[in-house]
């Protein structure tokens, strides 16, 4: 005992009291060594204390109180530690001890400590109940998987509650829940799950989770077995109901419902694994699958008979389309891919579609075969309608677009070829160089006529083609009609008759086209009527001009041989051409021949009569008159023979001229013989008479070839004058030499001489008058003899003779018997020459009008020379007419000809070849500068027209090196001179090269636009082509290229998706989206591949989402599930690519158009589930570390090891991700705190060696 204890008076009193009371038989209990039984037996044998209150009285010192209080505090601390360990018997011991102390000591602080312990214990039990029920609720209601350890943990809570039951009775009140409350709570939650399950579909993933939970709970708590069995029964009934509705859905084509049912059944197979009869479910599933495929197989086979028909009707197409749409619906029902492989439906679909395409190809082949036959267009309309009908099937439309448009292009080409054939036939017809096949042309045009239906496939094609051909024919008919009716068919233009008749025959040949073009018949009949009326008028004119009655009424019978010759030429041309009024022509020919014969007979008789008078008459004047008429008639016969051979051929005697030559020669010999006789007999008077006759007949010497009358006259005149004196001889010599001045001197000498001189004067006057009369007659004869040509020598002789006559009038007028004859003769000769020149001027004008410029110039030159030779003997009227002719020539050349070729379209060169005018100008361009001027102007105009045509050819759309302007150019250029033709052909070649280059540029532009992927550029080009009707073929080509590119993009997208290259796939998807947005209004076929790709994207996302959520968020993961890990990795990478795509195109319409509906909500749900998933494991990790729960740590390490590579890749991926303010940020925020597997192992190793963890015990989850 210490001094302090000894100094404590109370303690010492207590101690002494204890010693006093324990002096006799004390009982001492040693709790560590004594046996309780021995102590109790000894206690029982001890003396009984009757009044314990008197014996035992409480007393305690402050020190003891402090010790007791401290001990109670230790109890309290131990109790709190024991409460955490749920050691309820020990807790009861502590509380019992406190109760005893409280009763024994009755101290307030003991009551307070006891109350505190009770409150802490209640709180603990309440918290344990709340924690247990909360965890159970969390496991059953919110956790994906419930493990056996979760249920055992709950059973632990129940065991704790049961262990605390005695404690609750002794120390706790009814506020503390009974242990049965845990079971009641479990039953309640299971009932809630049951109620929830009854509301869910059989394929709900939560059904499996909850069913597994209930099954697991049932193993530990048999009380809920009945509930579990009722759940299975309800789902069995639901499965039977689904299976029963399958057939109805199948026959009403609700394939998504069918797929849902099969998928439900398949999911049931997985969901109710170990719950229901798996074989029964499996059998039902395969039965539904077999029924589904059988339905499509039979529906396609039932339509096989349609493809054996020659044609399909609209109801047939509707049935086929319905079947195909059903198949496509099944193919596009992505939910079917799980129960039925896409390839199985695709095989049925492809088989059925191949039958349709084969039928389509057979029709295309028929079209191709028909295009190789005549009259193809008559049958093609129905075949094309069949193609259109089949293309109403959406799937077929896309697959047959290329073949269909190629067939249409081939059909358009066939029509263009028909047009080219028609144009070629028309070109041959228009040129007139070859005989056209009028059987082929109507047939060709009929083909074109039957192509009206092609308008609905290419607007304007038929109208452009047929209107162009009809216009060409109509223009040609009208041009022929105008050419015919504008031609002068007078007798002077008989040479035009052949051309007119040829045109008329060509025009009448075109009557074969009136069935196709009835409007041309009016023009043909008009031309025929005009020709018949014109020729009839000419026939009547000929008939009236050469009338026998008029001939008989004429005093001097004359024949206009030139006109008659023209009439014969005209009539013979009409006769040979077999004109419609040929009978009238033959009648007029007979009449004209009769007229010529009568005229021939008349002049033959007249000449014979006059010749007899000449031979017998002694009257010089009579002889002179008859000789003049005879000369005129012989000259007329000679002119007719030379200038009018057709007229002369109808004379009864073709040797009339030679006969008269013979007759005159014979008479000349007779006259010479007679004059020789008279001379010999010196019968001067008779000789003088014969000399006069010979002199007179000398006018006929020009018709004689050897002996002439003038020779006889000269010979016997010398003999006659030899009898006169020298003066007389000199006078005669002077007269012969036309020395009228000398004659005048000699005559004055004779006249002024004696009687003998006067006698000689009188004798000399006779040869003087005779010589002058001979000069006058010779001059007039020369003038009269001017015919189709004007011999310059004759004109010179006439002018000399006129000058001689004027000199004679000047010097010997008073010695003449009839001096007035000189003036009369001069005036007569001038009139004759004037009339002859006028004739030539008319001919020249006609030559100018006919563009015979070389002949016209030659004649103008001749006339000009004659005018100059005539000098003062040329009348003013002739002079003016020659000047006017020059002006007329200038006007024709520089105005009419130039204007004609300036205004003429080059298509008119077939009828009016410029080579003719160039050739004619070329012949005379050295003689007159106006021809060069006109030639240059025409050349410039023609070149301008051809170059204008080339410009039109180059500007024509679409560019075509064989367009109408090129063909028009090529058709006309052959009618140009070689130099111009060569130059223009070079320009033509350059033009064609330019057009070919334009075509190449268009193709390059098109290919570059398509290859560059610039969709807006493609759209602008396509709009440009669409707005021009003539560029439709280019528009179709652009569409085909775009569809090809889209097909390639779709193939790339599908390939990327197959290889799980999501990022690359989205790159191509964006391109496809751009095509769709920009071009969908112009190319409707884009919608289908775009829709397919969008559905593929939705399916890829759905598969990745389901795969990730079903595998990654699974509560249990086996360490060896490498395949599962790879699948989850692919799924998560896919989802991150989707998130990246969304973040890269935030607030853009592409997200609405491409991503699945509710994408953002599903991503948010995914991120929330990942967060919950890791929060749960974090909590488990904390708990495992706290309790050193090795199984939980092993499970967590297994999970982290399994997903470690995925999490690492996601973090690395985020580091390279540029857009961080996105959904990826939310995801990485969740993943950021997670430690990798190696770091967790390191942290657990530290724990094993006793290193402290973080204050909250979670450093292994928070470290990074």
PyMOL commands that set and color helices and strands:
alter all, ss='L'
color gray80, all
select helices_A, chain A and resi 3-7+9-21+36-45+52-55+62-85+88-105+108-142+148-163+165-170+180-199+205-220+222-251+255-271+278-301+304-308+314-332+336-339+342-371+377-391+394-399+401-431+438-449+452-456+461-485+491-493+495-513+519-545+548-553+561-576+582-616+620-643+645-649+656-680+684-703+709-721+726-736+740-751+755-784+792-815+820-849+853-873+876-903+906-910+914-924+929-955+964-973+978-1012+1015-1026+1029-1058+1062-1079+1086-1111+1122-1144+1149-1154+1159-1187+1190-1215+1223-1232+1237-1248+1259-1262
alter helices_A, ss='H'
color red, helices_A
deselect
rebuild
show_as cartoon
